[in-house]
Amino acid sequence: MAPLALLSVTVLSACSAMNTLGPAGEPTPSVFQTRTVDLSRVSPSVTVIEIGRTGQGRPIRVLRVAGEGDVLPDHRPALLVVAGLDGDHRVGVDVALGLAQSLEADHADLLTTRTVYVVPGVNLDALAMHEQPDLPARSFNGTFTPDDADRDGRVDEDGPEDINGDGVISMMRVENPPPGSDLVAHWMLDPDEPRLLVKPDQKKGETGTHALLVEGRDADGDGSFVEDGVGGVSLDKNFPYRWPAWADGAGRYQLSEPETLSLANWMLSRDNIIAVLTFGPYDTLVKIPQAGKKDATGHMTTGIEDDDKPEYEAISELFKDATGMTEAPTADSGGSFRGWAYANFGVFSFSTPVWVRPDLVELKEPPPEDAEGAEGEADADDETPSKPAKKKKSDDKKSDDAMWLAYSDEDRGGEGFIDWTEFDHPQLGKVEIGGFVPGFKLNPPDSEIESLVAQQTRFVADLLGKFPDISVDGPIVERLDDEVWRISLRVRNDGFLPTRSASGVRARRIRPMIVFLELDDDHVIAGRRATPIESIAGGDSHELEWTVMATEGTPIVIRIDSPEFGERSLVVTVGEQER
């Protein structure tokens, strides 16, 4: 793999939560934005396209990665990779930028017939906030759009605060919360690990002792704590797919944010997109979505269509082979980009968190050097599965938080968890402040970025190799009578994926592939002059046949026009094949 010269291990640094402006009135450019432009300057196959602006005015850009070929890049089958919808998921941004560079460096052959669009960051304002060194570290996955989260007629008046001044906005746990507040003791100390809280088991007679909330105060005096912070529209809840209208962070209406609207509008102008890959917190590749399940109306799928399941299963195996992931977090897809891309935009839509805890990865390693022998002759490139790293039988009984804490202690020197310390809260009295460091569960150590880029590059290359591939057999012309001819043609899909997903056929967002016989109706005895083809399964074909009247030597044009694969024309001269 070529060295990732531009792959800085710290992607996000610069720009405050307040919209810092430069000399020309533009938001101060971030390291991420600078790297995006620099990549196009050193990579001849990378073109930067601006598709919109964030709420604070930062340009949202697409990196188009495509080599020279017979077909223009925007008319080839394309994969779209989107990262940075969630402002906390910084690993996705890093790996998306590295992916664009490594594809251009290591898979130029694929890029002569395929195009890869990479949107390395969407929620740029939140990403930029993480770059500001003089702000406390905190979780911020949404936009800065003013939002009345507590429905009290005021916006952004009661947000998180670093009240103990340790430079991190973490969590507060409050034992026996005082009356007069809306805090409820839903939690109790984990008897096996007092640094953690667990839900009490009522069947065992356990009761809650602690309330848990984000660090801060009741700034508006309504008895609730940290319930209405700055902005907070989650871009991954703002898309018009099973939109969760009343959910916190869903936005005032679908596509209310300039970021989501810009991305959706640009995608709707790109009919050549075959599949979408999201780098975000949630997975649809290790465990594929449930097939055939519909919402309450019976019309909208909540997972995937039955007819798309075989393809999802095959792509899942490619992904697990490339990354070694055995488990990954999932979530309901209501309002999500990945859900909209599949059910409404109508293409294969995959999502991955890119990185998971090491115990959830089963890497493959080459066999030992002495494995060669008469019976066991093995190619040096062969791979055999190793055992999951650091997996113990006792781990099976541990909670997810306990496993994260063990990973922090054993692998990261405790850097992922802030020990609880007492603090005299001005409104609640004695509390404890600490917990997991914001973003720790989403983002790996900087040292792992390059290997993650390699894994995702391998997967993307394998996925592009499974794309549909259209070819044509014929046309064949046969004389039936004097000036009467039969013309036959076969349109083949030599790839693995169908030319259009079952969800795409159902969504009907774009017209089907159409085969035109450019001949007057008066000269067509049998067959349709315009034949629509909704989809051709991988390895399958669609046969067409016409009976026409024409004098010998007449040229007849057959035109195949597809939104995904462009247009091609075939010319056949009747009677020419008989000579």
Sequence and secondary structure as in RCSB ss.txt:
>XXXX:A:sequence
MAPLALLSVTVLSACSAMNTLGPAGEPTPSVFQTRTVDLSRVSPSVTVIEIGRTGQGRPIRVLRVAGEGDVLPDH
RPALLVVAGLDGDHRVGVDVALGLAQSLEADHADLLTTRTVYVVPGVNLDALAMHEQPDLPARSFNGTFTPDDAD
RDGRVDEDGPEDINGDGVISMMRVENPPPGSDLVAHWMLDPDEPRLLVKPDQKKGETGTHALLVEGRDADGDGSF
VEDGVGGVSLDKNFPYRWPAWADGAGRYQLSEPETLSLANWMLSRDNIIAVLTFGPYDTLVKIPQAGKKDATGHM
TTGIEDDDKPEYEAISELFKDATGMTEAPTADSGGSFRGWAYANFGVFSFSTPVWVRPDLVELKEPPPEDAEGAE
GEADADDETPSKPAKKKKSDDKKSDDAMWLAYSDEDRGGEGFIDWTEFDHPQLGKVEIGGFVPGFKLNPPDSEIE
SLVAQQTRFVADLLGKFPDISVDGPIVERLDDEVWRISLRVRNDGFLPTRSASGVRARRIRPMIVFLELDDDHVI
AGRRATPIESIAGGDSHELEWTVMATEGTPIVIRIDSPEFGERSLVVTVGEQER
>XXXX:A:secstr
    TT  S       SS  B TTSSB   HHHHHHHHHHHH TTEEEEEEEE TT  EEEEEEE    SS GGG
S EEEEEE SSTT HHHHHHHHHHHHHHHHH TTGGGT EEEEE  S HHHHHHTT TTS B    S      TT
 SS  S B B  TT SSB  EEEEES  TTS     BEEETTEEEEEE   GGGT    EEEEESB  TTSSS  
S B S    GGG SSSS  TTSTTS SSTT SHHHHHHHHHHHT TTEEEEEEESS  SSSS   BS B TTSSS
BSSB GGGHHHHHHHHHHHHHHH B        TT HHHHHHHTS SEEEEE S   GGGB  EE   GGG STT
T   TT  EE   TT  GGGGGS HHHHHHHHHHHHSTTTTEEEEEEEEETTTEEEEEEEE TTTTT   GGGHH
HHHHHHHHHHHHHHHTS  EEEEEEEEEEEETTEEEEEEEEEE SSS SS HHHHHHT S  EEEEEES GGGEE
ES SEEEE    TT EEEEEEEEE  TT EEEEEEEETTTEEEEEEEETTGGG 
